[in-house]
Amino acid sequence: MDKNYHNTNFPPSTDPHLFAMLAVTVGFASVGDYNANEQNSIGNWLILVGQYILTHAAQQQLIEARLENNNLNINSQKHKNGQGGPFTDNEQGRSNQTQREEVDFLLNAVQKIQKELENLKNQ
């Protein structure tokens, strides 16, 4: 998505306590006259929306970290041996070209999936 496309003021820079209380208020107001099954359905739908947003953001963070070459695994044996970190002189990390190939592979796979979904939708 183009960075100029979205509004950089959303979500607003609201006090975290107020932001959480707004969620409580919306949740309380959303219950309305719905029975337990309806509330469960609406709640699960909202959770799914949130999970999609979180999954999308996590994958975007991973790709950006790999492109910026700052994706560290502090649990790796290499890191535990004092290698492979941002503060070592002997880091032998993968080249940006190798990472670019991986990103291109993933983007190509996503395009294939999108085409397949379009084909299924048009059937």
Backbone torsions as a table, in degrees:
resi	resn	phi	psi	omega
1	MET	NA	137.7	178.7
2	ASP	-64.9	131.4	-177.2
3	LYS	-63.4	-25.6	178.6
4	ASN	-80.9	-9.1	-176.2
5	TYR	-74.4	-42.7	-174.2
6	HIS	-92.6	156.8	178.9
7	ASN	-78.1	119.5	-177.5
8	THR	-74.9	-4.2	178.3
9	ASN	-97.3	11.9	178.3
10	PHE	-124.8	131.6	-6.2
11	PRO	-67.1	152.6	-175.8
12	PRO	-66.5	158.3	177.6
13	SER	-79.4	70.3	-177.0
14	THR	-94.9	149.1	175.1
15	ASP	-51.6	132.1	-176.3
16	PRO	-56.4	-36.7	179.5
17	HIS	-66.3	-43.4	178.4
18	LEU	-65.6	-40.6	179.5
19	PHE	-59.8	-43.8	178.5
20	ALA	-67.7	-39.6	179.8
21	MET	-66.3	-34.2	175.6
22	LEU	-62.1	-38.9	177.6
23	ALA	-64.4	-41.5	177.9
24	VAL	-62.1	-43.7	-179.3
25	THR	-62.5	-45.1	179.2
26	VAL	-63.8	-43.2	178.2
27	GLY	-61.1	-44.9	179.8
28	PHE	-62.3	-44.1	-179.5
29	ALA	-69.1	-28.3	-177.1
30	SER	-74.0	-21.8	-178.1
31	VAL	-62.7	-43.6	175.9
32	GLY	46.7	-136.9	-179.6
33	ASP	-101.0	21.3	-179.0
34	TYR	-76.0	144.9	175.4
35	ASN	-79.7	176.4	-174.6
36	ALA	-60.7	-39.3	179.0
37	ASN	-64.8	-42.1	178.7
38	GLU	-66.6	-42.1	177.3
39	GLN	-61.5	-42.2	179.3
40	ASN	-61.7	-43.6	180.0
41	SER	-63.3	-47.7	180.0
42	ILE	-63.7	-44.5	179.9
43	GLY	-62.0	-43.0	178.5
44	ASN	-66.0	-35.6	177.5
45	TRP	-64.1	-43.6	178.7
46	LEU	-64.0	-39.0	177.6
47	ILE	-63.6	-40.7	178.5
48	LEU	-62.1	-41.1	176.8
49	VAL	-59.8	-46.0	178.9
50	GLY	-63.1	-41.3	179.0
51	GLN	-63.3	-39.3	178.1
52	TYR	-62.1	-46.6	-179.6
53	ILE	-60.9	-44.5	-179.9
54	LEU	-65.0	-41.2	179.6
55	THR	-65.2	-43.5	178.8
56	HIS	-61.6	-46.7	-178.9
57	ALA	-64.3	-40.1	179.8
58	ALA	-63.9	-43.0	179.0
59	GLN	-66.5	-38.7	177.6
60	GLN	-63.1	-42.8	177.7
61	GLN	-61.2	-43.1	-179.9
62	LEU	-61.5	-47.1	-179.9
63	ILE	-62.9	-45.2	179.8
64	GLU	-63.3	-41.0	178.9
65	ALA	-63.3	-40.1	178.5
66	ARG	-67.1	-41.2	179.2
67	LEU	-66.0	-34.8	179.2
68	GLU	-85.0	-1.7	179.1
69	ASN	57.8	39.5	177.1
70	ASN	-127.2	33.6	179.5
71	ASN	-96.9	93.0	-174.9
72	LEU	-98.9	144.6	173.0
73	ASN	-112.4	96.8	-176.5
74	ILE	-72.5	-8.6	177.9
75	ASN	-92.5	-5.2	-177.3
76	SER	-71.9	153.5	178.0
77	GLN	-63.2	-37.1	179.3
78	LYS	-59.2	-45.4	-179.9
79	HIS	-67.1	-40.2	-179.2
80	LYS	-65.7	-23.7	177.5
81	ASN	-88.8	8.9	177.2
82	GLY	85.9	15.4	178.7
83	GLN	-118.6	162.1	171.8
84	GLY	77.7	18.8	178.4
85	GLY	-112.1	172.3	-178.0
86	PRO	-72.6	-12.7	-175.6
87	PHE	-108.6	14.4	178.7
88	THR	-108.6	145.7	-179.2
89	ASP	-82.8	-19.7	-172.4
90	ASN	-103.5	26.0	-178.3
91	GLU	-66.1	129.1	-179.0
92	GLN	-113.1	41.0	-175.9
93	GLY	-60.0	162.8	179.3
94	ARG	-65.0	151.6	-179.2
95	SER	-72.5	159.6	175.8
96	ASN	-62.4	-31.4	179.4
97	GLN	-63.4	-42.7	177.9
98	THR	-62.6	-43.3	178.5
99	GLN	-64.6	-38.3	179.5
100	ARG	-61.9	-39.9	178.4
101	GLU	-63.0	-39.7	179.1
102	GLU	-65.7	-42.5	179.0
103	VAL	-64.3	-43.9	178.0
104	ASP	-60.5	-40.6	177.7
105	PHE	-60.0	-46.0	-179.6
106	LEU	-65.3	-42.4	179.0
107	LEU	-63.6	-39.8	177.4
108	ASN	-62.7	-42.3	178.5
109	ALA	-62.4	-41.0	178.9
110	VAL	-64.0	-40.9	178.4
111	GLN	-63.2	-40.2	177.7
112	LYS	-63.4	-41.9	178.6
113	ILE	-63.2	-42.9	179.3
114	GLN	-62.1	-42.6	178.2
115	LYS	-62.8	-42.2	179.9
116	GLU	-64.0	-40.8	177.6
117	LEU	-63.8	-40.6	177.1
118	GLU	-62.2	-42.9	178.2
119	ASN	-60.9	-43.2	179.3
120	LEU	-65.3	-38.3	-179.4
121	LYS	-68.0	-34.0	-177.6
122	ASN	-82.4	-5.3	-179.9
123	GLN	-81.3	NA	NA
